[in-house]
Amino acid sequence: MAKLSQDLLRLQNQLQEFKSASGETMITNVLKDDLIDVQRRGKVKEAMLHAWTCYENYAWGQDELQPQMKNGVNSFGGLGATLIDSLDTLYIMGLDEQFQRARE
């Protein structure tokens, strides 16, 4: 976990350096969104939240969810593969509550 925290801090510092070096206006110009992009991102986030909530409810801590059976299976030796694989996605999407629960 310490390695993950160090990597996260390093990436946050790099982002801050980039913002400082390039100026906030350049970043704003690059990241202008149109309505369709905003809607698409919203739908993707909504789908992720649905999938994650189902995983939490029916397969928490197990490798994967079998959605039709509504149970979890340990097809990767019980490592919690979905949980581990989802950490970066939860963080990037700004799903902070879900990220914190998964991290714990």
TIVEXVEX-788949 format. One line per field, with one value per residue (C-alpha): residue in one letter; x, y, z negated. Coordinates in pm, 1 decimal. Layout:
N
type: c(A / ...)
X: c(X / ...)
Y: c(Y / ...)
Z: c(Z / ...)
END
This chain:
104
type: c(M / A / K / L / S / Q / D / L / L / R / L / Q / N / Q / L / Q / E / F / K / S / A / S / G / E / T / M / I / T / N / V / L / K / D / D / L / I / D / V / Q / R / R / G / K / V / K / E / A / M / L / H / A / W / T / C / Y / E / N / Y / A / W / G / Q / D / E / L / Q / P / Q / M / K / N / G / V / N / S / F / G / G / L / G / A / T / L / I / D / S / L / D / T / L / Y / I / M / G / L / D / E / Q / F / Q / R / A / R / E)
X: c(0.0 / 293.3 / 414.8 / 69.9 / 62.5 / 409.3 / 312.1 / -6.6 / 182.9 / 441.7 / 169.9 / -9.9 / 317.4 / 381.4 / 33.1 / 88.1 / 422.6 / 255.7 / -15.2 / 244.3 / 470.4 / 199.5 / -36.3 / -396.2 / -530.0 / -356.3 / -507.8 / -851.6 / -826.1 / -719.7 / -998.6 / -1297.9 / -1596.9 / -1894.6 / -2232.9 / -2210.0 / -1874.9 / -2016.9 / -2321.6 / -2106.8 / -1883.2 / -2190.4 / -2329.5 / -1995.1 / -1969.4 / -2328.8 / -2252.2 / -1938.8 / -2131.6 / -2400.6 / -2143.9 / -1947.4 / -2259.1 / -2360.6 / -2010.7 / -2026.3 / -2370.8 / -2322.8 / -1952.7 / -1755.6 / -1397.8 / -1431.1 / -1258.4 / -1559.5 / -1935.2 / -2162.4 / -2443.4 / -2712.4 / -2654.4 / -2592.3 / -2297.5 / -1921.4 / -1661.9 / -1291.5 / -1163.0 / -824.2 / -739.2 / -942.4 / -724.4 / -1019.6 / -931.9 / -1227.0 / -1159.5 / -791.0 / -856.0 / -1119.4 / -913.8 / -767.7 / -1100.0 / -1282.0 / -1013.7 / -1002.5 / -1381.7 / -1395.0 / -1595.4 / -1419.3 / -1647.4 / -1626.4 / -1250.0 / -1201.2 / -1410.2 / -1219.0 / -884.9 / -967.6)
Y: c(0.0 / 232.8 / 188.0 / 278.9 / 591.8 / 692.6 / 642.2 / 841.3 / 1129.0 / 1125.0 / 1143.0 / 1424.6 / 1619.3 / 1562.6 / 1689.6 / 1998.6 / 2062.2 / 2029.2 / 2275.8 / 2522.0 / 2491.4 / 2509.7 / 2751.4 / 2682.7 / 2842.3 / 2586.5 / 2299.3 / 2459.1 / 2498.9 / 2138.0 / 2003.0 / 2190.2 / 1958.6 / 1944.8 / 1830.8 / 1485.1 / 1414.4 / 1518.0 / 1294.6 / 999.5 / 1035.0 / 1050.3 / 728.9 / 549.4 / 660.4 / 551.4 / 205.7 / 173.0 / 269.1 / 11.1 / -264.9 / -170.5 / -158.9 / -504.7 / -634.0 / -482.7 / -629.6 / -980.1 / -1064.1 / -837.3 / -959.1 / -1234.1 / -1240.5 / -1177.3 / -1141.9 / -1378.9 / -1132.5 / -1381.3 / -1594.8 / -1288.4 / -1446.1 / -1424.4 / -1676.0 / -1703.0 / -1793.4 / -1626.0 / -1793.8 / -1561.3 / -1253.3 / -1016.3 / -955.6 / -726.8 / -519.8 / -474.0 / -415.7 / -149.8 / 71.9 / 292.4 / 325.2 / 426.6 / 685.1 / 831.4 / 854.3 / 1044.0 / 774.4 / 858.2 / 674.3 / 353.6 / 394.1 / 436.7 / 125.7 / -77.7 / 49.3 / -51.3)
Z: c(0.0 / -68.5 / 289.8 / 422.6 / 205.0 / 325.3 / 689.1 / 641.7 / 479.4 / 760.0 / 1027.7 / 846.6 / 828.9 / 1199.5 / 1282.7 / 1069.8 / 1241.0 / 1580.4 / 1481.4 / 1354.2 / 1659.5 / 1926.1 / 1760.9 / 1669.4 / 1990.2 / 2210.5 / 2012.5 / 2027.5 / 2406.0 / 2454.4 / 2235.7 / 2377.5 / 2384.3 / 2606.9 / 2481.3 / 2640.4 / 2470.1 / 2134.7 / 2185.2 / 2291.8 / 1987.2 / 1768.3 / 1916.5 / 1880.4 / 1517.2 / 1458.5 / 1604.6 / 1390.2 / 1078.7 / 1160.4 / 1216.3 / 904.6 / 684.8 / 803.2 / 730.5 / 380.4 / 312.5 / 448.1 / 476.3 / 242.9 / 202.1 / 458.1 / 794.6 / 1013.1 / 1016.9 / 1203.2 / 1276.8 / 1376.0 / 1067.8 / 846.5 / 671.0 / 674.2 / 781.7 / 717.7 / 1060.9 / 998.1 / 669.5 / 448.6 / 494.4 / 532.9 / 899.1 / 974.3 / 665.8 / 751.2 / 1119.6 / 1045.2 / 812.8 / 1084.8 / 1265.7 / 947.4 / 872.1 / 1223.6 / 1242.1 / 915.2 / 736.4 / 411.7 / 167.5 / 368.5 / 407.6 / 31.7 / -47.5 / 210.0 / 82.5 / -274.3)
END
